[in-house]
Amino acid sequence: MSKLIPIIVLSMIFVFAADRSSGYFYDTRGIKRYTSKNKVFFVALVLVMAVFVGLRISGNDTQTYQQMYERIPDGIEAILSVDWTDLAAAPGHQFISGCLKYIGASTQDYFMFFALTSVSIYLWFIRKYTCNLTLSVYFFITMGVYVFAMAAVKQTAAVALLLVASDRAFEKKYIQFVVWLLVAELFHPYAFVYLIVPFMSFIPWTRKTYVLMAGTAAVSMGLSRLMSGILAMTDALGGDYSATEFLGAGVNIFRVLVVWVPVGLSFLARKYIRDNSDRISNYIINLTMVNAMIMFVGLFGTANYFARLANYFLIYQTLSLPLIFNYFTKQSKRLLVVAAGLFYFFFFFFENTIANGRFDEIYQFLSIYEYFGQLAGGIL
């Protein structure tokens, strides 16, 4: 992970500086409330993390997107020929890619555009809704949200748009929520799962929580019987999947346990959450549970599909953990922060050196000087 470590260190320096330079106070429940947020260090954080993602030249499905972009014709035909009714073809992504190609953007510019857009929205959303910016960005890295932004361009763009949609739902602007969700649907058909967001404002660990968990367990145990309905739904969205693809090898059990940590902690603090939660906190904790439950279902089905579906909600884990820590005593909170810091770093190390192969071997990057050299050459 020698390529990642400098980015992580620099990012943590900037986020710590941004956090310390912000104005805040602690409310009666001990939760950190920001009165102002530093912008200079935060912009530096966004640039460091986003530009690094945009500099990749190989790793995961990078080369697939590279080849796809390079096959797009230079003229305006690629823009005019977009079929907006074929959701499986991601017409929104096709349109943006066609526009980039039309103005002469290189393949690296294409990756940089989507990296800057997606990562900046991710971090904006975290900045707006976290109660501890430093911890949330740390979990953003160690839980795998950041590394996933280096793959699946269409899905990461869809998730970014869905976070804007969630922001609208949190503020009860439901028409705008629907508009943003429909735009996200043009980038990836899985975006429809965010239709549940407006219904997730109930207090955690009440009757609705147990109904949600029971429903998830039922889906898990009866997954094979539900295949006909799931396949019909994916066909309606334009997908081309088979029952074998959904019922293959399941998600790694260790990864499932990791995403259930915040759920377990919220259960231990359920009395305090019930008495002290607000509407935004309810959303964050409930959507964290949705992420964990989808991963649980993934134990009984193909890791690729269910893990990627769960990734739509993974970012809420980065917000819920710092929030849930506040429902414990000060001494317990300190212990939990240290334990979580070590635990998630071990998970991050395991994921990027053992479980998914060596990051340094899989991912290759241009240097920033090489990229600017290409950029200057393209302009000249």
SULUR-V728239 format. One record per residue. N is the residue number from 0. PSI is psi in degrees with one decimal (NA if undefined). D_FIRST is the distance of its C-alpha to the first C-alpha in Angstrom with 1 decimal. Layout:
BEGIN
n=N psi=PSI d_first=D_FIRST
n=N psi=PSI d_first=D_FIRST
END
This chain:
BEGIN
n=0 psi=25.5 d_first=0.0
n=1 psi=-26.2 d_first=3.8
n=2 psi=-30.1 d_first=5.4
n=3 psi=-35.4 d_first=5.3
n=4 psi=-47.3 d_first=6.2
n=5 psi=-37.3 d_first=9.3
n=6 psi=-41.5 d_first=10.4
n=7 psi=-47.5 d_first=10.3
n=8 psi=-48.4 d_first=12.2
n=9 psi=-40.2 d_first=14.5
n=10 psi=-43.2 d_first=15.2
n=11 psi=-33.1 d_first=16.1
n=12 psi=-46.2 d_first=18.3
n=13 psi=-40.6 d_first=20.1
n=14 psi=-36.4 d_first=20.6
n=15 psi=-42.6 d_first=21.9
n=16 psi=-40.2 d_first=24.2
n=17 psi=-40.7 d_first=25.3
n=18 psi=-46.5 d_first=26.1
n=19 psi=-26.4 d_first=27.9
n=20 psi=-1.7 d_first=29.9
n=21 psi=157.9 d_first=31.1
n=22 psi=136.6 d_first=34.4
n=23 psi=165.6 d_first=34.6
n=24 psi=168.8 d_first=36.7
n=25 psi=127.0 d_first=36.6
n=26 psi=-175.2 d_first=39.2
n=27 psi=-20.3 d_first=41.4
n=28 psi=0.7 d_first=38.9
n=29 psi=12.2 d_first=36.2
n=30 psi=134.0 d_first=34.2
n=31 psi=126.4 d_first=32.7
n=32 psi=122.9 d_first=34.6
n=33 psi=133.9 d_first=33.7
n=34 psi=-24.2 d_first=36.7
n=35 psi=153.3 d_first=34.7
n=36 psi=129.6 d_first=31.2
n=37 psi=133.6 d_first=29.8
n=38 psi=-34.2 d_first=29.1
n=39 psi=-53.6 d_first=28.0
n=40 psi=-31.8 d_first=24.7
n=41 psi=-42.6 d_first=24.2
n=42 psi=-41.1 d_first=24.6
n=43 psi=-41.4 d_first=22.1
n=44 psi=-47.7 d_first=19.6
n=45 psi=-45.4 d_first=20.4
n=46 psi=-43.5 d_first=20.2
n=47 psi=-48.8 d_first=16.8
n=48 psi=-40.1 d_first=15.3
n=49 psi=-42.9 d_first=17.7
n=50 psi=-39.4 d_first=17.6
n=51 psi=-42.2 d_first=13.8
n=52 psi=-40.1 d_first=14.6
n=53 psi=-14.4 d_first=17.7
n=54 psi=-2.6 d_first=16.2
n=55 psi=144.6 d_first=14.5
n=56 psi=-9.5 d_first=16.5
n=57 psi=163.7 d_first=15.2
n=58 psi=133.8 d_first=13.6
n=59 psi=-123.1 d_first=15.5
n=60 psi=21.4 d_first=19.0
n=61 psi=-46.1 d_first=18.4
n=62 psi=-30.2 d_first=20.6
n=63 psi=-46.7 d_first=23.3
n=64 psi=-34.9 d_first=23.6
n=65 psi=-48.6 d_first=23.6
n=66 psi=-39.0 d_first=26.5
n=67 psi=-43.9 d_first=28.3
n=68 psi=-39.4 d_first=28.3
n=69 psi=-21.1 d_first=29.5
n=70 psi=-12.7 d_first=32.3
n=71 psi=129.1 d_first=33.7
n=72 psi=154.8 d_first=37.0
n=73 psi=-25.8 d_first=37.3
n=74 psi=-168.6 d_first=40.5
n=75 psi=-5.2 d_first=41.4
n=76 psi=-38.4 d_first=42.0
n=77 psi=-31.5 d_first=38.5
n=78 psi=-43.0 d_first=39.2
n=79 psi=-22.6 d_first=42.7
n=80 psi=5.1 d_first=42.0
n=81 psi=128.2 d_first=39.6
n=82 psi=101.3 d_first=41.0
n=83 psi=-8.1 d_first=40.6
n=84 psi=-14.2 d_first=41.9
n=85 psi=87.6 d_first=39.2
n=86 psi=-31.1 d_first=36.6
n=87 psi=-23.2 d_first=34.5
n=88 psi=3.2 d_first=34.1
n=89 psi=66.1 d_first=32.6
n=90 psi=-30.4 d_first=35.3
n=91 psi=-43.3 d_first=33.7
n=92 psi=-41.1 d_first=30.6
n=93 psi=-42.4 d_first=33.0
n=94 psi=-48.9 d_first=35.1
n=95 psi=-43.3 d_first=32.3
n=96 psi=-42.1 d_first=30.9
n=97 psi=-39.6 d_first=34.4
n=98 psi=-42.4 d_first=35.0
n=99 psi=-42.3 d_first=31.9
n=100 psi=-37.1 d_first=33.0
n=101 psi=-36.4 d_first=36.5
n=102 psi=4.0 d_first=35.7
n=103 psi=17.5 d_first=33.8
n=104 psi=136.4 d_first=30.1
n=105 psi=172.6 d_first=27.7
n=106 psi=-40.2 d_first=25.1
n=107 psi=-34.0 d_first=22.5
n=108 psi=-37.2 d_first=24.9
n=109 psi=-49.3 d_first=25.1
n=110 psi=-39.1 d_first=21.4
n=111 psi=-40.2 d_first=21.5
n=112 psi=-50.4 d_first=24.7
n=113 psi=-32.9 d_first=23.4
n=114 psi=-48.3 d_first=20.1
n=115 psi=-40.7 d_first=22.2
n=116 psi=-53.1 d_first=24.8
n=117 psi=-51.3 d_first=22.8
n=118 psi=-38.3 d_first=20.1
n=119 psi=-37.1 d_first=23.0
n=120 psi=-41.4 d_first=25.2
n=121 psi=-49.9 d_first=22.6
n=122 psi=-33.7 d_first=22.2
n=123 psi=-44.6 d_first=26.0
n=124 psi=-44.0 d_first=26.8
n=125 psi=-47.4 d_first=24.6
n=126 psi=-38.7 d_first=26.2
n=127 psi=-35.2 d_first=29.7
n=128 psi=-1.5 d_first=29.6
n=129 psi=155.2 d_first=27.4
n=130 psi=0.0 d_first=29.1
n=131 psi=98.4 d_first=26.1
n=132 psi=-42.4 d_first=23.9
n=133 psi=-48.4 d_first=21.3
n=134 psi=-42.4 d_first=20.8
n=135 psi=-40.6 d_first=21.0
n=136 psi=-36.9 d_first=18.2
n=137 psi=-45.3 d_first=16.0
n=138 psi=-30.9 d_first=16.9
n=139 psi=-37.3 d_first=16.6
n=140 psi=-53.6 d_first=12.8
n=141 psi=-22.1 d_first=12.4
n=142 psi=-9.3 d_first=15.1
n=143 psi=0.0 d_first=13.5
n=144 psi=-41.5 d_first=16.0
n=145 psi=-46.6 d_first=13.8
n=146 psi=-35.2 d_first=11.6
n=147 psi=-25.8 d_first=15.0
n=148 psi=-11.8 d_first=16.4
n=149 psi=11.2 d_first=14.5
n=150 psi=175.1 d_first=16.9
n=151 psi=63.7 d_first=20.6
n=152 psi=-44.1 d_first=22.1
n=153 psi=-42.8 d_first=25.4
n=154 psi=-41.8 d_first=24.4
n=155 psi=-34.6 d_first=22.3
n=156 psi=-40.5 d_first=25.2
n=157 psi=-43.5 d_first=27.6
n=158 psi=-41.0 d_first=25.8
n=159 psi=-45.4 d_first=25.9
n=160 psi=-35.5 d_first=29.6
n=161 psi=-28.7 d_first=30.2
n=162 psi=-36.1 d_first=28.8
n=163 psi=-40.7 d_first=31.5
n=164 psi=-42.2 d_first=33.9
n=165 psi=-41.5 d_first=33.0
n=166 psi=-40.6 d_first=33.7
n=167 psi=-40.0 d_first=37.1
n=168 psi=-40.5 d_first=37.8
n=169 psi=-33.1 d_first=36.9
n=170 psi=12.2 d_first=39.5
n=171 psi=29.8 d_first=42.0
n=172 psi=76.1 d_first=42.1
n=173 psi=-28.3 d_first=42.2
n=174 psi=-44.8 d_first=43.5
n=175 psi=-35.8 d_first=40.6
n=176 psi=-47.2 d_first=38.3
n=177 psi=-41.1 d_first=39.9
n=178 psi=-48.4 d_first=39.7
n=179 psi=-35.7 d_first=35.9
n=180 psi=-41.5 d_first=35.4
n=181 psi=-37.6 d_first=37.5
n=182 psi=-42.9 d_first=35.5
n=183 psi=-34.7 d_first=32.2
n=184 psi=-25.9 d_first=34.0
n=185 psi=-10.9 d_first=34.4
n=186 psi=-28.8 d_first=30.6
n=187 psi=130.3 d_first=30.0
n=188 psi=-18.7 d_first=32.8
n=189 psi=-11.7 d_first=30.9
n=190 psi=-23.3 d_first=31.6
n=191 psi=-20.8 d_first=34.9
n=192 psi=-19.9 d_first=33.4
n=193 psi=0.1 d_first=33.4
n=194 psi=-20.3 d_first=37.1
n=195 psi=-17.0 d_first=36.8
n=196 psi=-48.4 d_first=35.4
n=197 psi=-16.8 d_first=38.9
n=198 psi=7.5 d_first=40.0
n=199 psi=22.7 d_first=37.2
n=200 psi=4.5 d_first=38.8
n=201 psi=157.7 d_first=40.6
n=202 psi=127.8 d_first=40.1
n=203 psi=151.4 d_first=37.4
n=204 psi=34.7 d_first=38.8
n=205 psi=-171.3 d_first=42.2
n=206 psi=-38.8 d_first=43.9
n=207 psi=-32.6 d_first=41.9
n=208 psi=-45.7 d_first=38.7
n=209 psi=-32.8 d_first=40.1
n=210 psi=-43.1 d_first=41.6
n=211 psi=-43.1 d_first=38.2
n=212 psi=-40.4 d_first=36.7
n=213 psi=-39.5 d_first=39.7
n=214 psi=-40.2 d_first=39.3
n=215 psi=-43.2 d_first=35.7
n=216 psi=-39.8 d_first=36.7
n=217 psi=-41.8 d_first=39.6
n=218 psi=-42.4 d_first=37.4
n=219 psi=-48.3 d_first=35.0
n=220 psi=-29.0 d_first=37.9
n=221 psi=28.2 d_first=39.9
n=222 psi=-41.7 d_first=37.2
n=223 psi=-35.0 d_first=38.9
n=224 psi=-22.3 d_first=42.2
n=225 psi=-2.1 d_first=40.7
n=226 psi=-39.5 d_first=39.3
n=227 psi=-40.7 d_first=42.5
n=228 psi=-40.9 d_first=42.1
n=229 psi=-43.0 d_first=38.4
n=230 psi=-35.0 d_first=39.0
n=231 psi=-38.2 d_first=41.9
n=232 psi=-43.5 d_first=39.9
n=233 psi=-33.0 d_first=37.2
n=234 psi=-38.7 d_first=40.0
n=235 psi=-29.9 d_first=41.5
n=236 psi=-4.6 d_first=38.3
n=237 psi=7.3 d_first=38.2
n=238 psi=163.5 d_first=35.5
n=239 psi=82.1 d_first=35.8
n=240 psi=160.2 d_first=34.6
n=241 psi=164.3 d_first=36.2
n=242 psi=-33.7 d_first=36.5
n=243 psi=-38.8 d_first=34.5
n=244 psi=-34.6 d_first=31.5
n=245 psi=-25.9 d_first=31.8
n=246 psi=24.4 d_first=32.6
n=247 psi=-155.2 d_first=29.9
n=248 psi=138.8 d_first=27.2
n=249 psi=177.2 d_first=26.4
n=250 psi=146.8 d_first=23.3
n=251 psi=129.1 d_first=21.3
n=252 psi=-34.6 d_first=23.2
n=253 psi=-42.0 d_first=20.3
n=254 psi=-37.1 d_first=19.3
n=255 psi=-44.3 d_first=23.0
n=256 psi=-37.3 d_first=23.4
n=257 psi=-45.2 d_first=20.6
n=258 psi=-12.7 d_first=22.4
n=259 psi=-5.8 d_first=25.6
n=260 psi=-51.5 d_first=24.8
n=261 psi=-33.2 d_first=26.2
n=262 psi=-44.6 d_first=29.1
n=263 psi=-42.1 d_first=29.9
n=264 psi=-37.9 d_first=29.8
n=265 psi=-31.5 d_first=32.0
n=266 psi=-41.7 d_first=34.4
n=267 psi=-31.9 d_first=34.7
n=268 psi=19.3 d_first=35.5
n=269 psi=-36.2 d_first=37.6
n=270 psi=-43.8 d_first=40.8
n=271 psi=-34.8 d_first=39.4
n=272 psi=-44.3 d_first=37.7
n=273 psi=-39.8 d_first=41.0
n=274 psi=-24.7 d_first=42.9
n=275 psi=-2.9 d_first=40.6
n=276 psi=153.3 d_first=38.6
n=277 psi=-179.2 d_first=39.2
n=278 psi=-44.4 d_first=39.0
n=279 psi=-41.3 d_first=35.5
n=280 psi=-38.9 d_first=34.1
n=281 psi=-46.1 d_first=35.8
n=282 psi=-49.7 d_first=34.0
n=283 psi=-47.3 d_first=30.6
n=284 psi=-42.4 d_first=31.1
n=285 psi=-39.4 d_first=32.9
n=286 psi=-25.9 d_first=30.4
n=287 psi=-40.6 d_first=27.7
n=288 psi=-38.9 d_first=30.0
n=289 psi=-44.5 d_first=30.3
n=290 psi=-47.7 d_first=26.6
n=291 psi=-37.7 d_first=26.7
n=292 psi=-38.1 d_first=29.9
n=293 psi=-39.8 d_first=28.7
n=294 psi=-35.6 d_first=25.8
n=295 psi=-44.3 d_first=28.5
n=296 psi=-34.9 d_first=30.5
n=297 psi=-19.2 d_first=27.5
n=298 psi=-25.1 d_first=28.0
n=299 psi=5.5 d_first=31.1
n=300 psi=-173.9 d_first=30.1
n=301 psi=128.9 d_first=27.5
n=302 psi=-41.1 d_first=24.0
n=303 psi=-49.1 d_first=23.4
n=304 psi=-46.4 d_first=26.3
n=305 psi=-34.8 d_first=26.4
n=306 psi=-40.2 d_first=22.7
n=307 psi=-35.9 d_first=22.9
n=308 psi=-41.9 d_first=26.2
n=309 psi=-31.2 d_first=24.8
n=310 psi=-18.5 d_first=22.1
n=311 psi=-25.5 d_first=25.1
n=312 psi=3.5 d_first=25.6
n=313 psi=-32.2 d_first=22.1
n=314 psi=-24.1 d_first=22.1
n=315 psi=-22.7 d_first=25.1
n=316 psi=-34.9 d_first=23.2
n=317 psi=-22.8 d_first=21.5
n=318 psi=-34.3 d_first=25.1
n=319 psi=-37.1 d_first=26.8
n=320 psi=-51.8 d_first=25.0
n=321 psi=-33.2 d_first=25.8
n=322 psi=-47.3 d_first=29.3
n=323 psi=-33.5 d_first=29.9
n=324 psi=-33.1 d_first=29.0
n=325 psi=-12.5 d_first=32.0
n=326 psi=5.4 d_first=34.4
n=327 psi=167.4 d_first=33.9
n=328 psi=162.5 d_first=35.5
n=329 psi=-42.5 d_first=33.9
n=330 psi=-43.7 d_first=33.2
n=331 psi=-37.0 d_first=31.7
n=332 psi=-45.5 d_first=29.6
n=333 psi=-44.2 d_first=28.0
n=334 psi=-42.3 d_first=27.2
n=335 psi=-40.2 d_first=25.8
n=336 psi=-46.3 d_first=23.6
n=337 psi=-46.1 d_first=22.1
n=338 psi=-43.5 d_first=21.9
n=339 psi=-39.6 d_first=20.3
n=340 psi=-45.5 d_first=17.7
n=341 psi=-43.4 d_first=16.7
n=342 psi=-47.5 d_first=17.2
n=343 psi=-28.9 d_first=15.2
n=344 psi=-40.0 d_first=12.2
n=345 psi=-42.7 d_first=12.6
n=346 psi=-44.5 d_first=13.2
n=347 psi=-43.6 d_first=10.1
n=348 psi=-44.5 d_first=8.0
n=349 psi=-45.4 d_first=10.6
n=350 psi=-37.5 d_first=10.6
n=351 psi=5.4 d_first=7.2
n=352 psi=-23.2 d_first=7.3
n=353 psi=-62.8 d_first=11.1
n=354 psi=-46.8 d_first=13.3
n=355 psi=17.0 d_first=12.1
n=356 psi=174.5 d_first=10.5
n=357 psi=121.7 d_first=7.2
n=358 psi=-44.4 d_first=5.8
n=359 psi=-28.1 d_first=5.6
n=360 psi=-34.0 d_first=9.1
n=361 psi=-44.5 d_first=10.4
n=362 psi=132.0 d_first=10.0
n=363 psi=147.9 d_first=11.6
n=364 psi=149.7 d_first=12.9
n=365 psi=156.0 d_first=16.0
n=366 psi=161.3 d_first=16.2
n=367 psi=-31.0 d_first=18.5
n=368 psi=-39.9 d_first=21.2
n=369 psi=-40.1 d_first=21.1
n=370 psi=-45.6 d_first=21.6
n=371 psi=-30.3 d_first=24.4
n=372 psi=-43.2 d_first=25.9
n=373 psi=-41.8 d_first=26.1
n=374 psi=-44.7 d_first=27.5
n=375 psi=-39.5 d_first=30.1
n=376 psi=-36.9 d_first=31.0
n=377 psi=-35.7 d_first=31.6
n=378 psi=-41.2 d_first=33.8
n=379 psi=NA d_first=35.7
END
